[in-house]
């Protein structure tokens, strides 16, 4: 760990590892985003045409709530993808993993879990 504290930035090899990790996360996140978007655009494929009117009304309310929830999930997922894409830009600029508050390297363990992090734990705790 002391070696990491003395480094000004991550090596090109380490940045390549992070890039691979981020690209995998973007791919998974885009797949999840497509699921959320399909869910709120298309709604449920189960129709209530042949059921009692009161159940139909309840089901439509439930579908509306579900569409709103999926819409919110899609918005959050879109932001997550943008954050990951911004992390790729920082990799290209060789500024990835540098805390924007302290200027020190963010711990590798944190970046593996949260590769779009721009703050070290110490800076995050001060907020």
DSSP file (Angstrom, degrees, kcal/mol; ACC not computed):
  #  RESIDUE AA STRUCTURE BP1 BP2  ACC     N-H-->O    O-->H-N    N-H-->O    O-->H-N    TCO  KAPPA ALPHA  PHI   PSI    X-CA   Y-CA   Z-CA
    1    1 A X     >        0   0    0      0, 0.0     4,-1.8     0, 0.0     5,-0.2   0.000 360.0 360.0 360.0 -36.2    0.0    0.0    0.0
    2    2 A X  H  >  +     0   0    0      1,-0.2     4,-1.1     2,-0.2     5,-0.1   0.857 360.0  56.9 -63.1 -32.9    2.8    2.4    0.7
    3    3 A X  H >> S+     0   0    0      1,-0.2     4,-0.9     2,-0.2     3,-0.5   0.914 105.6  50.6 -61.9 -41.8    4.0    2.0   -2.9
    4    4 A X  H >4 S+     0   0    0      1,-0.2     3,-0.6     2,-0.2   101,-0.2   0.879 105.4  56.3 -63.8 -38.1    0.6    3.1   -4.1
    5    5 A X  H 3< S+     0   0    0     -4,-1.8    -1,-0.2     1,-0.2    -2,-0.2   0.773 107.2  49.8 -65.9 -25.5    0.7    6.2   -1.9
    6    6 A X  H << S+     0   0    0     -4,-1.1    -1,-0.2    -3,-0.5    -2,-0.2   0.672  92.1  94.3 -87.1 -17.8    4.0    7.3   -3.5
    7    7 A X    <<  -     0   0    0     -4,-0.9    98,-0.4    -3,-0.6     3,-0.1  -0.476  61.0-155.1 -77.0 145.3    2.7    6.8   -7.1
    8    8 A X  S    S-     0   0    0      1,-0.3     2,-0.3    -2,-0.2    -1,-0.1   0.769  76.0  -3.8 -87.7 -28.8    1.3    9.8   -8.9
    9    9 A X  S    S-     0   0    0     96,-0.1    -1,-0.3    89,-0.0     2,-0.2  -0.963  83.1 -85.3-154.5 167.7   -0.8    7.8  -11.3
   10   10 A X        -     0   0    0     86,-0.6    86,-0.1    -2,-0.3    88,-0.0  -0.515  51.5-105.3 -77.4 148.7   -1.6    4.2  -12.2
   11   11 A X     >  -     0   0    0     -2,-0.2     4,-2.8     1,-0.1     5,-0.2  -0.200  29.7-106.8 -68.0 163.8    0.7    2.5  -14.8
   12   12 A X  H  > S+     0   0    0      1,-0.2     4,-2.1     2,-0.2     5,-0.1   0.865 122.5  53.5 -59.8 -36.3   -0.5    2.0  -18.4
   13   13 A X  H  > S+     0   0    0      2,-0.2     4,-1.8     1,-0.2    -1,-0.2   0.922 110.2  46.1 -65.2 -43.6   -0.8   -1.7  -17.6
   14   14 A X  H  > S+     0   0    0      1,-0.2     4,-2.4     2,-0.2    -2,-0.2   0.910 111.3  52.1 -65.4 -40.6   -3.1   -1.0  -14.6
   15   15 A X  H  X S+     0   0    0     -4,-2.8     4,-2.5     1,-0.2    -1,-0.2   0.883 107.0  53.5 -62.5 -37.5   -5.1    1.5  -16.7
   16   16 A X  H  X S+     0   0    0     -4,-2.1     4,-2.1     2,-0.2    -1,-0.2   0.885 108.3  50.2 -64.1 -38.3   -5.6   -1.2  -19.3
   17   17 A X  H  X S+     0   0    0     -4,-1.8     4,-2.2     2,-0.2    -2,-0.2   0.926 111.8  47.3 -64.1 -44.6   -6.9   -3.6  -16.6
   18   18 A X  H  X S+     0   0    0     -4,-2.4     4,-2.8     1,-0.2    -2,-0.2   0.890 109.4  54.6 -63.8 -38.7   -9.3   -0.9  -15.4
   19   19 A X  H  X S+     0   0    0     -4,-2.5     4,-2.8     2,-0.2    -1,-0.2   0.922 108.4  48.5 -60.8 -44.1  -10.4   -0.2  -19.0
   20   20 A X  H  X S+     0   0    0     -4,-2.1     4,-2.0     2,-0.2    -1,-0.2   0.935 112.6  48.6 -61.0 -46.5  -11.3   -3.8  -19.6
   21   21 A X  H  X S+     0   0    0     -4,-2.2     4,-2.1     1,-0.2    -2,-0.2   0.914 113.1  47.4 -58.9 -44.9  -13.2   -3.9  -16.3
   22   22 A X  H  X S+     0   0    0     -4,-2.8     4,-2.7     2,-0.2    -2,-0.2   0.904 109.1  53.0 -67.0 -42.1  -15.1   -0.7  -17.2
   23   23 A X  H  X S+     0   0    0     -4,-2.8     4,-2.1     1,-0.2    -1,-0.2   0.894 109.9  49.2 -61.1 -38.9  -15.9   -1.9  -20.7
   24   24 A X  H  X S+     0   0    0     -4,-2.0     4,-2.2     2,-0.2    -1,-0.2   0.913 111.7  48.8 -64.5 -42.5  -17.4   -5.1  -19.3
   25   25 A X  H  X S+     0   0    0     -4,-2.1     4,-2.6     1,-0.2    -2,-0.2   0.878 109.8  51.9 -65.7 -37.6  -19.5   -3.1  -16.8
   26   26 A X  H  X S+     0   0    0     -4,-2.7     4,-2.7     2,-0.2     5,-0.2   0.924 108.6  51.1 -63.6 -43.6  -20.7   -0.8  -19.6
   27   27 A X  H  X S+     0   0    0     -4,-2.1     4,-2.0     1,-0.2    -2,-0.2   0.935 113.6  43.9 -59.5 -47.4  -21.8   -3.8  -21.6
   28   28 A X  H  X S+     0   0    0     -4,-2.2     4,-2.3     1,-0.2    -1,-0.2   0.904 113.6  51.4 -64.1 -41.2  -23.8   -5.3  -18.6
   29   29 A X  H  X S+     0   0    0     -4,-2.6     4,-2.6     1,-0.2    -2,-0.2   0.883 108.6  50.8 -65.7 -38.5  -25.2   -1.9  -17.8
   30   30 A X  H  X S+     0   0    0     -4,-2.7     4,-2.3     2,-0.2    -1,-0.2   0.898 109.5  50.7 -66.3 -39.7  -26.4   -1.3  -21.4
   31   31 A X  H  X S+     0   0    0     -4,-2.0     4,-1.6    -5,-0.2    -2,-0.2   0.925 112.4  46.8 -61.9 -43.5  -28.1   -4.7  -21.4
   32   32 A X  H  X S+     0   0    0     -4,-2.3     4,-2.3     1,-0.2    -2,-0.2   0.902 109.6  54.1 -65.1 -41.0  -29.9   -3.9  -18.1
   33   33 A X  H  X S+     0   0    0     -4,-2.6     4,-2.8     1,-0.2     5,-0.2   0.904 105.8  53.1 -59.7 -41.9  -30.9   -0.5  -19.5
   34   34 A X  H  X S+     0   0    0     -4,-2.3     4,-2.6     1,-0.2    -1,-0.2   0.891 108.1  50.9 -61.0 -39.1  -32.5   -2.1  -22.5
   35   35 A X  H  X S+     0   0    0     -4,-1.6     4,-2.2     2,-0.2    -2,-0.2   0.932 111.8  46.5 -63.4 -45.4  -34.5   -4.3  -20.1
   36   36 A X  H  X S+     0   0    0     -4,-2.3     4,-2.2     2,-0.2     5,-0.2   0.920 113.7  48.6 -62.5 -43.7  -35.7   -1.3  -18.1
   37   37 A X  H  X S+     0   0    0     -4,-2.8     4,-2.3     1,-0.2     5,-0.3   0.913 111.3  49.5 -65.1 -42.4  -36.6    0.6  -21.3
   38   38 A X  H  X>S+     0   0    0     -4,-2.6     4,-2.5    -5,-0.2     5,-0.5   0.909 110.2  53.0 -60.3 -41.1  -38.5   -2.3  -22.8
   39   39 A X  H  X5S+     0   0    0     -4,-2.2     4,-1.1     1,-0.2    -2,-0.2   0.898 115.6  36.8 -64.9 -42.1  -40.4   -2.7  -19.5
   40   40 A X  H  <5S+     0   0    0     -4,-2.2    -1,-0.2     2,-0.2    -2,-0.2   0.758 120.8  45.9 -86.8 -21.1  -41.6    0.9  -19.3
   41   41 A X  H  <5S+     0   0    0     -4,-2.3    -2,-0.2    -5,-0.2    -3,-0.2   0.903 126.5  26.7 -81.1 -43.6  -42.1    1.4  -23.0
   42   42 A X  H  <5S-     0   0    0     -4,-2.5    -3,-0.2    -5,-0.3    -2,-0.2   0.703  92.5-160.4 -93.8 -21.5  -44.0   -1.9  -23.7
   43   43 A X     << -     0   0    0     -4,-1.1     2,-0.2    -5,-0.5    -1,-0.2  -0.251  49.1 -21.9  69.3-164.5  -45.5   -2.5  -20.3
   44   44 A X        -     0   0    0      2,-0.1    19,-0.0     1,-0.1    -5,-0.0  -0.548  48.4-145.3 -80.1 141.6  -46.6   -5.9  -19.4
   45   45 A X  S    S+     0   0    0     -2,-0.2     2,-0.8     2,-0.1    -1,-0.1   0.624  78.4  96.1 -80.3 -11.8  -47.5   -8.4  -22.1
   46   46 A X        -     0   0    0      2,-0.0     2,-0.2     1,-0.0    -2,-0.1  -0.702  66.4-158.7 -80.0 113.0  -50.2   -9.8  -19.9
   47   47 A X        -     0   0    0     -2,-0.8     3,-0.2     1,-0.1    -2,-0.1  -0.556  17.6-151.7 -92.7 159.1  -53.4   -8.1  -21.0
   48   48 A X    >   +     0   0    0     -2,-0.2     3,-1.5     1,-0.1     8,-0.1   0.023  55.2 123.4-116.3  25.2  -56.5   -7.8  -18.8
   49   49 A X  T 3  S+     0   0    0      1,-0.3    -1,-0.1     7,-0.0     7,-0.1   0.851  78.2  40.3 -56.3 -38.7  -59.1   -7.6  -21.6
   50   50 A X  T 3  S+     0   0    0     -3,-0.2    -1,-0.3     2,-0.0     2,-0.2   0.148  98.9  93.1-103.6  21.2  -61.1  -10.6  -20.4
   51   51 A X  S <  S-     0   0    0     -3,-1.5    -3,-0.1     1,-0.1     5,-0.0  -0.620  87.9 -72.3-108.8 171.5  -61.1  -10.0  -16.7
   52   52 A X     >  -     0   0    0     -2,-0.2     4,-2.4     1,-0.1     3,-0.2  -0.252  43.6-118.3 -60.7 146.3  -63.4   -8.2  -14.4
   53   53 A X  H  > S+     0   0    0      1,-0.2     4,-2.2     2,-0.2     5,-0.2   0.843 112.5  52.8 -57.4 -37.0  -63.5   -4.3  -14.7
   54   54 A X  H  > S+     0   0    0      2,-0.2     4,-2.1     1,-0.2    -1,-0.2   0.908 110.9  46.6 -68.5 -38.8  -62.3   -3.8  -11.1
   55   55 A X  H  > S+     0   0    0     -3,-0.2     4,-2.9     2,-0.2    -2,-0.2   0.904 110.3  54.1 -67.0 -39.1  -59.3   -6.1  -11.6
   56   56 A X  H  X S+     0   0    0     -4,-2.4     4,-2.4     1,-0.2    -2,-0.2   0.917 108.5  49.0 -60.5 -43.1  -58.5   -4.4  -14.8
   57   57 A X  H  X S+     0   0    0     -4,-2.2     4,-1.9     2,-0.2    -1,-0.2   0.919 112.7  47.2 -62.5 -44.7  -58.5   -1.0  -13.1
   58   58 A X  H  X S+     0   0    0     -4,-2.1     4,-2.2     1,-0.2    -2,-0.2   0.917 112.3  50.2 -62.3 -43.6  -56.2   -2.3  -10.4
   59   59 A X  H  X S+     0   0    0     -4,-2.9     4,-2.5     1,-0.2    -2,-0.2   0.879 108.0  52.3 -65.7 -38.6  -53.9   -3.9  -12.9
   60   60 A X  H  X S+     0   0    0     -4,-2.4     4,-2.3     2,-0.2    -1,-0.2   0.898 109.8  49.6 -64.4 -39.7  -53.7   -0.7  -15.0
   61   61 A X  H  X S+     0   0    0     -4,-1.9     4,-2.3     2,-0.2    -2,-0.2   0.908 111.2  49.3 -63.0 -42.0  -52.7    1.2  -11.8
   62   62 A X  H  X S+     0   0    0     -4,-2.2     4,-2.5     1,-0.2    -2,-0.2   0.896 110.2  50.6 -63.9 -41.2  -50.1   -1.4  -11.1
   63   63 A X  H  X S+     0   0    0     -4,-2.5     4,-2.8     2,-0.2    -2,-0.2   0.896 109.3  51.5 -64.1 -40.1  -48.7   -1.2  -14.6
   64   64 A X  H  X S+     0   0    0     -4,-2.3     4,-2.3     2,-0.2    -2,-0.2   0.931 111.6  46.6 -62.3 -45.6  -48.5    2.6  -14.4
   65   65 A X  H  X S+     0   0    0     -4,-2.3     4,-2.6     1,-0.2    -2,-0.2   0.915 112.9  49.8 -61.8 -42.9  -46.5    2.3  -11.1
   66   66 A X  H  X S+     0   0    0     -4,-2.5     4,-2.7     1,-0.2    -2,-0.2   0.900 109.6  51.0 -63.5 -41.0  -44.3   -0.4  -12.6
   67   67 A X  H  X S+     0   0    0     -4,-2.8     4,-2.3     2,-0.2    -1,-0.2   0.906 111.0  48.7 -63.1 -41.4  -43.7    1.8  -15.7
   68   68 A X  H  X S+     0   0    0     -4,-2.3     4,-2.4     2,-0.2    -2,-0.2   0.923 112.2  48.3 -64.0 -43.9  -42.7    4.7  -13.5
   69   69 A X  H  X S+     0   0    0     -4,-2.6     4,-2.4     1,-0.2    -2,-0.2   0.924 113.4  46.9 -62.5 -44.5  -40.4    2.5  -11.4
   70   70 A X  H  X S+     0   0    0     -4,-2.7     4,-2.3     1,-0.2    -1,-0.2   0.858 109.9  54.1 -66.8 -34.4  -38.7    1.1  -14.6
   71   71 A X  H  X S+     0   0    0     -4,-2.3     4,-2.1     2,-0.2    -2,-0.2   0.925 109.8  47.1 -63.3 -44.7  -38.4    4.6  -16.0
   72   72 A X  H  X S+     0   0    0     -4,-2.4     4,-2.3     1,-0.2    -2,-0.2   0.903 111.8  50.5 -63.6 -41.3  -36.6    5.8  -12.8
   73   73 A X  H  X S+     0   0    0     -4,-2.4     4,-2.5     1,-0.2    -1,-0.2   0.896 109.5  51.6 -62.4 -39.5  -34.3    2.7  -13.0
   74   74 A X  H  X S+     0   0    0     -4,-2.3     4,-2.4     2,-0.2    -2,-0.2   0.895 108.7  50.7 -64.9 -40.2  -33.6    3.5  -16.6
   75   75 A X  H  X S+     0   0    0     -4,-2.1     4,-2.0     2,-0.2    -2,-0.2   0.934 112.6  46.2 -62.6 -46.3  -32.6    7.0  -15.8
   76   76 A X  H  X S+     0   0    0     -4,-2.3     4,-2.2     1,-0.2    -2,-0.2   0.899 112.4  50.6 -62.9 -40.6  -30.3    5.9  -13.0
   77   77 A X  H  X S+     0   0    0     -4,-2.5     4,-2.3     1,-0.2    -1,-0.2   0.895 108.0  53.0 -65.6 -39.0  -28.8    3.2  -15.3
   78   78 A X  H  X S+     0   0    0     -4,-2.4     4,-2.2     1,-0.2    -1,-0.2   0.902 109.3  48.7 -61.5 -41.5  -28.2    5.8  -18.0
   79   79 A X  H  X S+     0   0    0     -4,-2.0     4,-2.6     2,-0.2    -2,-0.2   0.902 109.4  53.0 -64.1 -41.3  -26.3    8.0  -15.5
   80   80 A X  H  X S+     0   0    0     -4,-2.2     4,-2.2     1,-0.2    -2,-0.2   0.911 109.0  49.4 -60.2 -43.4  -24.2    5.0  -14.4
   81   81 A X  H  X S+     0   0    0     -4,-2.3     4,-2.5     2,-0.2    -1,-0.2   0.916 110.7  49.9 -63.2 -43.8  -23.3    4.3  -18.0
   82   82 A X  H  X S+     0   0    0     -4,-2.2     4,-2.4     1,-0.2    -2,-0.2   0.908 109.7  51.4 -60.8 -42.0  -22.3    8.0  -18.5
   83   83 A X  H  X S+     0   0    0     -4,-2.6     4,-1.6     1,-0.2    -1,-0.2   0.902 111.1  47.9 -61.9 -40.9  -20.2    7.9  -15.4
   84   84 A X  H  X S+     0   0    0     -4,-2.2     4,-1.6     2,-0.2    -2,-0.2   0.896 110.7  51.0 -66.3 -40.2  -18.4    4.8  -16.6
   85   85 A X  H  X S+     0   0    0     -4,-2.5     4,-1.5     1,-0.2    -2,-0.2   0.872 108.3  52.4 -65.4 -36.3  -17.8    6.4  -20.1
   86   86 A X  H  X S+     0   0    0     -4,-2.4     4,-2.0     1,-0.2    -1,-0.2   0.861 104.9  56.0 -65.3 -34.7  -16.3    9.4  -18.3
   87   87 A X  H  X S+     0   0    0     -4,-1.6     4,-1.9     1,-0.2    -2,-0.2   0.881 103.4  54.6 -63.9 -37.4  -14.0    7.0  -16.4
   88   88 A X  H  X S+     0   0    0     -4,-1.6     4,-2.2     1,-0.2    -1,-0.2   0.885 106.2  51.8 -62.3 -37.8  -12.8    5.7  -19.8
   89   89 A X  H  X S+     0   0    0     -4,-1.5     4,-2.2     1,-0.2    -1,-0.2   0.910 107.8  51.3 -64.2 -41.6  -12.0    9.3  -20.8
   90   90 A X  H  <>S+     0   0    0     -4,-2.0     5,-2.7     2,-0.2     6,-1.4   0.849 107.7  53.6 -64.3 -32.9  -10.0    9.7  -17.6
   91   91 A X  H ><5S+     0   0    0     -4,-1.9     3,-1.1     4,-0.2    -2,-0.2   0.945 109.0  47.8 -64.3 -46.9   -8.1    6.5  -18.5
   92   92 A X  H 3<5S+     0   0    0     -4,-2.2    -2,-0.2     1,-0.3    -1,-0.2   0.866 114.3  46.7 -61.3 -36.2   -7.2    7.9  -21.9
   93   93 A X  T 3<5S-     0   0    0     -4,-2.2    -1,-0.3    -5,-0.1    -2,-0.2   0.504 110.8-125.4 -82.1  -4.5   -6.1   11.2  -20.2
   94   94 A X  T < 5S+     0   0    0     -3,-1.1    -3,-0.2    -4,-0.4    -2,-0.1   0.776  85.1 108.7  61.6  29.4   -4.1    9.1  -17.7
   95   95 A X    > < +     0   0    0     -5,-2.7     3,-1.5    -6,-0.2    -4,-0.2   0.324  41.3 128.4-110.1   3.8   -6.0   10.9  -14.8
   96   96 A X  T 3  S+     0   0    0     -6,-1.4   -86,-0.6     1,-0.2     3,-0.1  -0.348  71.2  19.9 -62.5 136.1   -8.1    7.8  -13.9
   97   97 A X  T 3  S+     0   0    0     20,-0.4     9,-3.8     1,-0.3     2,-0.6   0.513  89.2 125.1  86.0   4.8   -7.9    6.9  -10.2
   98   98 A X  B <   -A  105   0A   0     -3,-1.5    -1,-0.3     7,-0.2     7,-0.2  -0.878  65.9-119.4-100.3 124.4   -6.7   10.3   -9.0
   99   99 A X     >  -     0   0    0      5,-3.3     4,-1.8    -2,-0.6    20,-0.2  -0.387  12.4-145.9 -62.7 129.4   -9.0   11.9   -6.3
  100  100 A X  T  4 S+     0   0    0     18,-2.9    -1,-0.2     1,-0.2    19,-0.1   0.631  96.9  42.0 -74.5 -12.0  -10.4   15.2   -7.6
  101  101 A X  T  4 S+     0   0    0     17,-0.3    -1,-0.2     3,-0.1    18,-0.1   0.860 128.5  22.0 -95.6 -49.5  -10.2   16.6   -4.0
  102  102 A X  T  4 S-     0   0    0      2,-0.2    -2,-0.2     1,-0.0     3,-0.1   0.697  87.9-133.6 -96.2 -21.2   -6.9   15.4   -2.6
  103  103 A X     <  +     0   0    0     -4,-1.8     2,-0.2     1,-0.3    -3,-0.1   0.475  67.3 122.1  78.2   1.1   -5.0   14.7   -5.8
  104  104 A X  S    S-     0   0    0      1,-0.1    -5,-3.3    -6,-0.1    -1,-0.3  -0.517  73.6 -86.2 -92.7 163.7   -3.9   11.4   -4.4
  105  105 A X  B     -A   98   0A   0    -98,-0.4     2,-0.3  -101,-0.2    -7,-0.2  -0.462  37.6-127.2 -69.2 136.5   -4.5    8.0   -5.9
  106  106 A X        -     0   0    0     -9,-3.8    14,-0.1    -2,-0.2     5,-0.1  -0.652  42.4 -92.4 -77.5 139.8   -7.8    6.3   -5.0
  107  107 A X     >  -     0   0    0     -2,-0.3     4,-2.0     1,-0.1     3,-0.4  -0.241  26.8-128.8 -58.6 140.5   -7.1    2.8   -3.7
  108  108 A X  H  > S+     0   0    0      1,-0.2     4,-2.0     2,-0.2     5,-0.2   0.862 107.6  58.6 -58.6 -38.9   -7.2    0.1   -6.3
  109  109 A X  H  > S+     0   0    0      1,-0.2     4,-1.5     2,-0.2    -1,-0.2   0.888 106.8  48.2 -60.1 -39.5   -9.7   -2.0   -4.2
  110  110 A X  H  > S+     0   0    0     -3,-0.4     4,-3.5     1,-0.2    -1,-0.2   0.917 110.5  50.9 -66.4 -43.2  -12.2    0.9   -4.3
  111  111 A X  H  < S+     0   0    0     -4,-2.0    -2,-0.2     1,-0.2    -1,-0.2   0.815 105.9  55.3 -67.9 -29.3  -11.8    1.4   -8.1
  112  112 A X  H  < S+     0   0    0     -4,-2.0     3,-0.4    -5,-0.2    -1,-0.2   0.906 117.4  36.2 -67.4 -39.6  -12.4   -2.3   -8.7
  113  113 A X  H  < S+     0   0    0     -4,-1.5     2,-0.3     1,-0.2    -2,-0.2   0.879 136.9  20.7 -78.2 -39.3  -15.7   -2.0   -6.8
  114  114 A X    ><  +     0   0    0     -4,-3.5     3,-2.2    -5,-0.1    -1,-0.2  -0.694  69.3 174.2-131.1  76.7  -16.6    1.5   -8.0
  115  115 A X  T 3  S+     0   0    0     -3,-0.4   -18,-0.1    -2,-0.3    -4,-0.1   0.652  78.1  57.8 -66.5 -13.3  -14.6    2.1  -11.2
  116  116 A X  T 3  S+     0   0    0    -20,-0.1    -1,-0.3   -19,-0.0    -5,-0.1   0.353  78.0 130.2 -95.2   7.1  -16.3    5.5  -11.9
  117  117 A X    <   +     0   0    0     -3,-2.2   -20,-0.4    -7,-0.1   -11,-0.1  -0.323  31.4 177.9 -62.2 138.9  -15.2    6.9   -8.5
  118  118 A X        +     0   0    0      2,-0.1   -18,-2.9   -22,-0.1     2,-0.4   0.340  63.7  65.0-119.4   0.2  -13.6   10.3   -8.6
  119  119 A X  S    S-     0   0    0    -20,-0.2     2,-0.1   -19,-0.1   -20,-0.1  -0.963  77.2-127.3-125.4 141.9  -13.1   10.7   -4.8
  120  120 A X     >  -     0   0    0     -2,-0.4     4,-2.6     1,-0.1     5,-0.2  -0.357  36.6-104.9 -72.8 165.1  -11.0    8.7   -2.4
  121  121 A X  H  > S+     0   0    0      1,-0.2     4,-2.7     2,-0.2     5,-0.2   0.907 122.8  54.4 -57.7 -41.7  -12.8    7.3    0.7
  122  122 A X  H  > S+     0   0    0      1,-0.2     4,-1.2     2,-0.2    -1,-0.2   0.933 111.4  42.9 -60.5 -47.3  -11.2   10.1    2.8
  123  123 A X  H  > S+     0   0    0      1,-0.2     4,-0.8     2,-0.2    -1,-0.2   0.883 113.3  52.8 -66.9 -38.1  -12.5   12.8    0.6
  124  124 A X  H >< S+     0   0    0     -4,-2.6     3,-0.8     1,-0.2    -2,-0.2   0.901 107.1  52.3 -64.0 -41.1  -15.9   11.2    0.3
  125  125 A X  H 3< S+     0   0    0     -4,-2.7    -1,-0.2     1,-0.2    -2,-0.2   0.788 103.7  58.2 -66.7 -27.4  -16.2   10.9    4.1
  126  126 A X  H 3<        0   0    0     -4,-1.2    -1,-0.2     1,-0.2    -2,-0.2   0.716 360.0 360.0 -74.1 -20.5  -15.4   14.7    4.4
  127  127 A X    <<        0   0    0     -3,-0.8    -1,-0.2    -4,-0.8    -2,-0.1   0.496 360.0 360.0 -67.2 360.0  -18.4   15.6    2.3
